[in-house]
């Protein structure tokens, strides 16, 4: 007979028992504040990525070309992503054993990895030739696929993030 949950390993227990994890878990206010920062930063990440992705898909409601839009949005995206990563890590530490068992959490991390791979492929392929297609619509098929894939992946990440809060085992 298979157990219903995956037993947490020693590393997850160590993270759970850490001073940072315990402090966040036992505080009446830290977790909600950190979670608020995390949600705001994810909103900024998804929002800035969506602006670029919609342009790549062919929605030209912006006067800037794709290259300029990417250059303008990327710094905001990276700062928000790093802050989301830091706040997400702190949230994870507060219940590492529970999150470790959460399939939506695992799928979220996997989907973030796939979104990163999608971005890398875009930057190694279609973005290298952006000078050839930057100001014209429709954008090339490879850029549209990258934009559509990215937008879809980030919407799935948001969905999985919300699902985690309703499905992870409490420690």
Secondary structure, DSSP 8 states (H G I E B T S, - for coil): ---SS----HHHHHHHHSHHHHHHHH-SSHHHHHHHHHHHHHHHHHHHHHHHHHHHHT---SSS-HHHHHHHHHHHHHHHHHHHHHHHHHHHHHTHHHHHH-HHHHHHHHHHHHHHHHHHHHHHTGGGGHHHHTT-SS--HHHHHHHHHHHHHHHHHHHHHHHHHHHS---
